[in-house]
Amino acid sequence: GTIFVTDTYQTPYMKGLRVGAYPLDDVNDRSGNAKTLTNNNSTTFTSGPFGNAATFNGTNQSLSRTGDSDFNIDGSGSCTVSFYFKSTSASNPAAVVRMVAIERAAGTEAFEFWFNTNGTLSVYIDDGAGIATITSPGDFHDSNWHHVVGIVSFSSDFLRFYVDGVQIATTGWTNSNSFGTDALYVGSNEDLSVFFAGQVAQLSVTMSKWSENEINFEYQRMLRGLAGA
């Protein structure tokens, strides 16, 4: 079928097995799985590409869902995480800060997206045995909206990273099939020690591998939403 990109299509793109889909105009999950997030320290929701977006103060605010085994990204296929983000300031952060993190409470296993102190972006995968990281060129901590996609493949053992519809890199890694991740954090990670100052919107977590056309579609949808705004 045909997917039309319009300014009224406000649910994050979903493909295959849906884990969670969050426009982040509130804490509700639109995937049909009722994976409602917890609002920590009164995170607000203010204007974004489509309606409102989660807006974090960089001090103590985050959204989370913990103790939920459905966020176990282990498997024999792939997992794709996609979201939009915008930093509040163009000045780079003083410390590494996570925007989105899927983690295991009782272990090191994680699938995370963070800002480095020079404004570059990193995607990170750790299954407790093998670790892989990809870091972008360029400074994206610029107070503008951007789109990020990370794809981890369990069958082909690779990590792939896209920013604004462009593939940054693909790297191999060792998959031991031992994740057991059980928590989702937005605006921070399970340490809750460093917090993102900015906005996050249209977060999608699916057990599937998005194609380049699908990634570009979601990036173009963000641009359409911003033009509509």
Residue, then its C-alpha position, 0 to 999 in steps of 0.5 A: g500500500t501507499i503511505f502518505v506523509t501528511d501533517t495529521y499522521q502523528t504516530p511514529y512509524m511502526k513495522g513488524l513486532r511493535v514494542g512501543a510507539y510514543p509520539l511523546d505529546d504525553v506518556n501514552d504508548r500508541s503501539g497498542n501494547a499499553k506501555t505507558l511511561t512514568n513521568n519523573n519530576s514533572t517533564t513537560f510537553t510543549s510544541g514539537p514537529f507534530g503537536n507537543a513533544a517531551t521537553f526536559n529541563g536537563t536537571n532531573q526530568s525523564l520518562s521511563r518504564t522499568g521492570d518490563s520484560d517486553f523491552n528485552i531486545d534479544g532475539s534472532g532478528s533485528c531491533t530498530v529504534s527511531f526518534y526526533f530530538k532537539s537540544t535546548s541550547a547550541s552550547n555542547p553538554a558538559a558531560v555525556v548525556r543519554m537521550v534514549a536508553i533501553e537497559r537491563a536493571a541488573g546488568t550492563e546490557a544496553f542499547e543507548f543513544w547519547f550526546n558527547t561533549n563535542g556535540t557528536l552523537s553515539v549509538y551503543i550496544d552491549d549484550g554483556a559480551g560484545i560491545a559496539t559504538i558508532t559516533s557521528p561526525g559533526d555537531f548536532h547539539d545545535s538547537n535544531w530538530h534531527h532524526v536518529v535511527g539505530i538498527v541492531s541485527f542479531s542474525s547478522d551481528f551488526l549495528r547501523f546508525y543513521v542521522d537525518g536520513v543519512q547512514i553514518a556507519t555500520t559496524g560488526w559486533t558479537n551477539s551472545n543472545s544474553f540481553g534481558t533488557d527490561a527498561l526504557y528511559v527517555g531524557s536520561n538512563e538508569d543511573l539518573s545522574v545526567f539529564f538531557a536538556g531539550q525535546v524528544a518526539q516520535l519514539s518508535v521501538t520495533m523488532s524489525k529492520w527498517s529499510e533505507n526508504e523507511i528511514n528516509f520516509e520518517y525523516q521527511r515526515m519530520l521535515r513535513g511536520l516542522a514545515g506544517a508547524 
